[in-house]
């Protein structure tokens, strides 16, 4: 029997699917978006560096965003989109100041900044989604994130900026103004810090975090630490999907695997008893295409089938 308490929330405008790589975040996000699209314009967006939404929805040669069917759209944000966001917000102004000190081209500068501040790319992706939310072009936004380590790096960005600002006046106060903006670089960085703080408030207060895991030793061991880390940043996870659960043996191998999973399932339910938990079974076929995703949506939203 599949265990659900209430299923995923039907009234949340922005759902963020998070978890370690390979646990099925994209499949869960895609099925959720398909369900929501039955009642309003829905965007399924991926910020994973190796996105697979187009594969799961079986869409080829599409523009961004692409209409899958009806009110369902998908988008995969990559390096090009992050570059545009960086240019629009801060990139050129900050580059002018650095270029006054060091002879470096813009591409090398962006690569340098990304390596100095882990989570920088994700920072601007969050801002992009926050702006989408403000425009209210979609009733629902379903967000398929990068593997969990990158999400945690994103959460560290505000603290890194704050530490940077403590040291920055010694250097930046002596630099010339940018030729384009005529704005002191300290002001630019403080503006960036405010954007980062606004994005954190957005994540804390407007985004429904859904954690996806699997009943295996490493995933279970990492789960408690992940919740503690998110809690440290004031982010609460209220819903948990346990993916690839075996319910029927069928063979000696599957029976042994099911018994092994049962131990981990008991641990998860014990340690996460306060969460809304959904067990999603392991399917005997690839979850690709609308009909297969509808099967997943029926479990994620029991009694509320997608059209």
Protein Blocks (a to p, Z undefined) as FASTA:
>chain_A
ZZdfkopafkbfbdcdeddehiopmmmmmmmmmmmmmnoccddddfbfbdcklmmnopgh
iacdddfbhjbccddddfklmmmmmmmmmmmmmmmmmmmmpccdfklmmmmmmmmmghkl
mmmmmmmmmmmmmnomafbdcdddddfklmmmmmmmmmmmmmmmmmmmmmmmmpccdfkl
opafklmmmmmmmmmmmmmmmmmmmpccdddddddfklmmmmmmmmmmmmmnopacfbdc
dehiafbgoiaklmmmmmmmmmmmmmmmmmmmmpccddddddfbdcedjklmmmmmmmmm
ghiacZZ
